[in-house]
Amino acid sequence: MSIKIKNVNDEETYHVTLLRPVRVNRTFLRPGAVVKMKGLVIKEHENDIERVQAAAI
């Protein structure tokens, strides 16, 4: 189930599917990749994200 970006908690970790390349620190993440991101980073790159899902605990 997808989560809306405005409902993302800054400190929690989520699984994210990317639409476009995203640079996080010194690493570029590829489009279509499913990666873990913190909520704060998700909000910074909201236009580059296709889908956000809660990470399993």
Backbone atoms as SQL, in Angstrom:
CREATE TABLE atoms (id INTEGER PRIMARY KEY, chain TEXT, resi INTEGER, resn TEXT, atom TEXT, x REAL, y REAL, z REAL);
INSERT INTO atoms VALUES
  (1, 'A', 1, 'MET', 'N', 0.839, -1.176, 0.000),
  (2, 'A', 1, 'MET', 'CA', 0.000, 0.000, 0.000),
  (3, 'A', 1, 'MET', 'C', 0.890, 1.248, 0.000),
  (4, 'A', 2, 'SER', 'N', 0.616, 2.169, -0.879),
  (5, 'A', 2, 'SER', 'CA', 1.385, 3.408, -0.973),
  (6, 'A', 2, 'SER', 'C', 0.961, 4.403, 0.096),
  (7, 'A', 3, 'ILE', 'N', 1.912, 5.208, 0.502),
  (8, 'A', 3, 'ILE', 'CA', 1.677, 6.255, 1.495),
  (9, 'A', 3, 'ILE', 'C', 1.865, 7.601, 0.799),
  (10, 'A', 4, 'LYS', 'N', 1.021, 8.567, 1.115),
  (11, 'A', 4, 'LYS', 'CA', 1.188, 9.907, 0.552),
  (12, 'A', 4, 'LYS', 'C', 2.377, 10.587, 1.221),
  (13, 'A', 5, 'ILE', 'N', 3.150, 11.323, 0.436),
  (14, 'A', 5, 'ILE', 'CA', 4.380, 11.942, 0.940),
  (15, 'A', 5, 'ILE', 'C', 4.087, 12.926, 2.066),
  (16, 'A', 6, 'LYS', 'N', 2.960, 13.600, 2.026),
  (17, 'A', 6, 'LYS', 'CA', 2.656, 14.561, 3.097),
  (18, 'A', 6, 'LYS', 'C', 2.404, 13.864, 4.437),
  (19, 'A', 7, 'ASN', 'N', 2.127, 12.547, 4.414),
  (20, 'A', 7, 'ASN', 'CA', 1.884, 11.790, 5.645),
  (21, 'A', 7, 'ASN', 'C', 3.124, 11.080, 6.167),
  (22, 'A', 8, 'VAL', 'N', 4.279, 11.329, 5.573),
  (23, 'A', 8, 'VAL', 'CA', 5.526, 10.664, 5.946),
  (24, 'A', 8, 'VAL', 'C', 6.114, 11.311, 7.199),
  (25, 'A', 9, 'ASN', 'N', 6.533, 10.466, 8.147),
  (26, 'A', 9, 'ASN', 'CA', 7.192, 10.931, 9.367),
  (27, 'A', 9, 'ASN', 'C', 8.683, 11.118, 9.073),
  (28, 'A', 10, 'ASP', 'N', 9.258, 12.254, 9.443),
  (29, 'A', 10, 'ASP', 'CA', 10.650, 12.581, 9.118),
  (30, 'A', 10, 'ASP', 'C', 11.659, 11.558, 9.632),
  (31, 'A', 11, 'GLU', 'N', 11.415, 10.947, 10.767),
  (32, 'A', 11, 'GLU', 'CA', 12.389, 10.052, 11.398),
  (33, 'A', 11, 'GLU', 'C', 12.224, 8.581, 11.023),
  (34, 'A', 12, 'GLU', 'N', 11.118, 8.189, 10.416),
  (35, 'A', 12, 'GLU', 'CA', 10.892, 6.788, 10.060),
  (36, 'A', 12, 'GLU', 'C', 11.549, 6.438, 8.732),
  (37, 'A', 13, 'THR', 'N', 11.787, 5.141, 8.538),
  (38, 'A', 13, 'THR', 'CA', 12.383, 4.638, 7.301),
  (39, 'A', 13, 'THR', 'C', 11.292, 4.038, 6.437),
  (40, 'A', 14, 'TYR', 'N', 11.373, 4.294, 5.120),
  (41, 'A', 14, 'TYR', 'CA', 10.378, 3.813, 4.166),
  (42, 'A', 14, 'TYR', 'C', 11.076, 3.178, 2.963),
  (43, 'A', 15, 'HIS', 'N', 10.349, 2.296, 2.270),
  (44, 'A', 15, 'HIS', 'CA', 10.812, 1.766, 0.987),
  (45, 'A', 15, 'HIS', 'C', 10.249, 2.681, -0.092),
  (46, 'A', 16, 'VAL', 'N', 11.114, 3.109, -1.015),
  (47, 'A', 16, 'VAL', 'CA', 10.749, 4.094, -2.018),
  (48, 'A', 16, 'VAL', 'C', 11.097, 3.576, -3.409),
  (49, 'A', 17, 'THR', 'N', 10.191, 3.761, -4.382),
  (50, 'A', 17, 'THR', 'CA', 10.459, 3.466, -5.787),
  (51, 'A', 17, 'THR', 'C', 10.696, 4.799, -6.486),
  (52, 'A', 18, 'LEU', 'N', 11.806, 4.895, -7.217),
  (53, 'A', 18, 'LEU', 'CA', 12.216, 6.169, -7.814),
  (54, 'A', 18, 'LEU', 'C', 11.765, 6.315, -9.266),
  (55, 'A', 19, 'LEU', 'N', 11.430, 7.542, -9.652),
  (56, 'A', 19, 'LEU', 'CA', 11.092, 7.878, -11.037),
  (57, 'A', 19, 'LEU', 'C', 12.312, 8.354, -11.813),
  (58, 'A', 20, 'ARG', 'N', 13.163, 9.137, -11.147),
  (59, 'A', 20, 'ARG', 'CA', 14.346, 9.741, -11.772),
  (60, 'A', 20, 'ARG', 'C', 15.561, 9.493, -10.886),
  (61, 'A', 21, 'PRO', 'N', 16.765, 9.688, -11.444),
  (62, 'A', 21, 'PRO', 'CA', 17.968, 9.548, -10.612),
  (63, 'A', 21, 'PRO', 'C', 17.944, 10.555, -9.457),
  (64, 'A', 22, 'VAL', 'N', 18.370, 10.096, -8.299),
  (65, 'A', 22, 'VAL', 'CA', 18.380, 10.923, -7.100),
  (66, 'A', 22, 'VAL', 'C', 19.774, 10.849, -6.488),
  (67, 'A', 23, 'ARG', 'N', 20.304, 12.006, -6.097),
  (68, 'A', 23, 'ARG', 'CA', 21.600, 12.026, -5.425),
  (69, 'A', 23, 'ARG', 'C', 21.369, 12.150, -3.924),
  (70, 'A', 24, 'VAL', 'N', 21.865, 11.162, -3.180),
  (71, 'A', 24, 'VAL', 'CA', 21.796, 11.178, -1.724),
  (72, 'A', 24, 'VAL', 'C', 23.233, 11.087, -1.227),
  (73, 'A', 25, 'ASN', 'N', 23.670, 12.122, -0.533),
  (74, 'A', 25, 'ASN', 'CA', 25.075, 12.281, -0.130),
  (75, 'A', 25, 'ASN', 'C', 25.943, 12.251, -1.379),
  (76, 'A', 26, 'ARG', 'N', 26.840, 11.280, -1.519),
  (77, 'A', 26, 'ARG', 'CA', 27.690, 11.209, -2.708),
  (78, 'A', 26, 'ARG', 'C', 27.266, 10.097, -3.660),
  (79, 'A', 27, 'THR', 'N', 26.108, 9.508, -3.444),
  (80, 'A', 27, 'THR', 'CA', 25.642, 8.359, -4.224),
  (81, 'A', 27, 'THR', 'C', 24.446, 8.744, -5.087),
  (82, 'A', 28, 'PHE', 'N', 24.462, 8.291, -6.353),
  (83, 'A', 28, 'PHE', 'CA', 23.297, 8.457, -7.223),
  (84, 'A', 28, 'PHE', 'C', 22.489, 7.164, -7.212),
  (85, 'A', 29, 'LEU', 'N', 21.181, 7.279, -7.020),
  (86, 'A', 29, 'LEU', 'CA', 20.281, 6.130, -7.022),
  (87, 'A', 29, 'LEU', 'C', 19.534, 6.113, -8.348),
  (88, 'A', 30, 'ARG', 'N', 19.396, 4.939, -8.946),
  (89, 'A', 30, 'ARG', 'CA', 18.827, 4.814, -10.286),
  (90, 'A', 30, 'ARG', 'C', 17.294, 4.796, -10.292),
  (91, 'A', 31, 'PRO', 'N', 16.692, 5.270, -11.394),
  (92, 'A', 31, 'PRO', 'CA', 15.226, 5.200, -11.531),
  (93, 'A', 31, 'PRO', 'C', 14.768, 3.745, -11.532),
  (94, 'A', 32, 'GLY', 'N', 13.626, 3.486, -10.930),
  (95, 'A', 32, 'GLY', 'CA', 13.090, 2.133, -10.859),
  (96, 'A', 32, 'GLY', 'C', 13.617, 1.350, -9.672),
  (97, 'A', 33, 'ALA', 'N', 14.661, 1.850, -9.032),
  (98, 'A', 33, 'ALA', 'CA', 15.235, 1.165, -7.877),
  (99, 'A', 33, 'ALA', 'C', 14.309, 1.310, -6.678),
  (100, 'A', 34, 'VAL', 'N', 14.262, 0.260, -5.864),
  (101, 'A', 34, 'VAL', 'CA', 13.527, 0.310, -4.605),
  (102, 'A', 34, 'VAL', 'C', 14.568, 0.415, -3.501),
  (103, 'A', 35, 'VAL', 'N', 14.562, 1.531, -2.794),
  (104, 'A', 35, 'VAL', 'CA', 15.581, 1.818, -1.781),
  (105, 'A', 35, 'VAL', 'C', 14.922, 2.230, -0.472),
  (106, 'A', 36, 'LYS', 'N', 15.699, 2.173, 0.616),
  (107, 'A', 36, 'LYS', 'CA', 15.219, 2.653, 1.907),
  (108, 'A', 36, 'LYS', 'C', 15.641, 4.103, 2.068),
  (109, 'A', 37, 'MET', 'N', 14.697, 4.934, 2.516),
  (110, 'A', 37, 'MET', 'CA', 14.982, 6.347, 2.769),
  (111, 'A', 37, 'MET', 'C', 14.271, 6.791, 4.033),
  (112, 'A', 38, 'LYS', 'N', 14.871, 7.747, 4.713),
  (113, 'A', 38, 'LYS', 'CA', 14.221, 8.399, 5.851),
  (114, 'A', 38, 'LYS', 'C', 13.199, 9.400, 5.318),
  (115, 'A', 39, 'GLY', 'N', 12.196, 9.692, 6.125),
  (116, 'A', 39, 'GLY', 'CA', 11.134, 10.607, 5.732),
  (117, 'A', 39, 'GLY', 'C', 11.613, 11.981, 5.314),
  (118, 'A', 40, 'LEU', 'N', 12.622, 12.505, 5.987),
  (119, 'A', 40, 'LEU', 'CA', 13.145, 13.828, 5.665),
  (120, 'A', 40, 'LEU', 'C', 13.733, 13.859, 4.256),
  (121, 'A', 41, 'VAL', 'N', 14.454, 12.813, 3.862),
  (122, 'A', 41, 'VAL', 'CA', 15.040, 12.722, 2.517),
  (123, 'A', 41, 'VAL', 'C', 13.935, 12.560, 1.473),
  (124, 'A', 42, 'ILE', 'N', 12.906, 11.816, 1.807),
  (125, 'A', 42, 'ILE', 'CA', 11.770, 11.630, 0.890),
  (126, 'A', 42, 'ILE', 'C', 11.135, 12.981, 0.570),
  (127, 'A', 43, 'LYS', 'N', 10.943, 13.803, 1.573),
  (128, 'A', 43, 'LYS', 'CA', 10.337, 15.116, 1.364),
  (129, 'A', 43, 'LYS', 'C', 11.215, 16.019, 0.508),
  (130, 'A', 44, 'GLU', 'N', 12.536, 15.873, 0.612),
  (131, 'A', 44, 'GLU', 'CA', 13.454, 16.668, -0.211),
  (132, 'A', 44, 'GLU', 'C', 13.377, 16.285, -1.682),
  (133, 'A', 45, 'HIS', 'N', 13.060, 15.017, -1.964),
  (134, 'A', 45, 'HIS', 'CA', 13.050, 14.503, -3.331),
  (135, 'A', 45, 'HIS', 'C', 11.653, 14.065, -3.780),
  (136, 'A', 46, 'GLU', 'N', 10.615, 14.680, -3.272),
  (137, 'A', 46, 'GLU', 'CA', 9.253, 14.220, -3.535),
  (138, 'A', 46, 'GLU', 'C', 8.876, 14.182, -5.015),
  (139, 'A', 47, 'ASN', 'N', 9.452, 15.027, -5.860),
  (140, 'A', 47, 'ASN', 'CA', 9.124, 15.031, -7.286),
  (141, 'A', 47, 'ASN', 'C', 9.806, 13.893, -8.046),
  (142, 'A', 48, 'ASP', 'N', 10.764, 13.228, -7.426),
  (143, 'A', 48, 'ASP', 'CA', 11.513, 12.148, -8.065),
  (144, 'A', 48, 'ASP', 'C', 11.061, 10.775, -7.601),
  (145, 'A', 49, 'ILE', 'N', 10.024, 10.708, -6.771),
  (146, 'A', 49, 'ILE', 'CA', 9.585, 9.454, -6.166),
  (147, 'A', 49, 'ILE', 'C', 8.249, 9.021, -6.742),
  (148, 'A', 50, 'GLU', 'N', 8.193, 7.743, -7.114),
  (149, 'A', 50, 'GLU', 'CA', 6.959, 7.177, -7.663),
  (150, 'A', 50, 'GLU', 'C', 6.042, 6.662, -6.546),
  (151, 'A', 51, 'ARG', 'N', 6.635, 5.905, -5.602),
  (152, 'A', 51, 'ARG', 'CA', 5.816, 5.249, -4.583),
  (153, 'A', 51, 'ARG', 'C', 6.577, 5.160, -3.274),
  (154, 'A', 52, 'VAL', 'N', 5.852, 5.307, -2.161),
  (155, 'A', 52, 'VAL', 'CA', 6.410, 5.203, -0.809),
  (156, 'A', 52, 'VAL', 'C', 5.639, 4.129, -0.068),
  (157, 'A', 53, 'GLN', 'N', 6.379, 3.184, 0.533),
  (158, 'A', 53, 'GLN', 'CA', 5.748, 2.135, 1.333),
  (159, 'A', 53, 'GLN', 'C', 6.434, 2.058, 2.688),
  (160, 'A', 54, 'ALA', 'N', 5.671, 1.710, 3.713),
  (161, 'A', 54, 'ALA', 'CA', 6.242, 1.565, 5.056),
  (162, 'A', 54, 'ALA', 'C', 7.223, 0.404, 5.054),
  (163, 'A', 55, 'ALA', 'N', 8.366, 0.593, 5.702),
  (164, 'A', 55, 'ALA', 'CA', 9.366, -0.471, 5.814),
  (165, 'A', 55, 'ALA', 'C', 8.931, -1.432, 6.919),
  (166, 'A', 56, 'ALA', 'N', 9.198, -2.718, 6.724),
  (167, 'A', 56, 'ALA', 'CA', 8.867, -3.707, 7.743),
  (168, 'A', 56, 'ALA', 'C', 9.774, -3.507, 8.957),
  (169, 'A', 57, 'ILE', 'N', 9.232, -3.750, 10.107),
  (170, 'A', 57, 'ILE', 'CA', 10.011, -3.559, 11.346),
  (171, 'A', 57, 'ILE', 'C', 10.836, -4.787, 11.625);
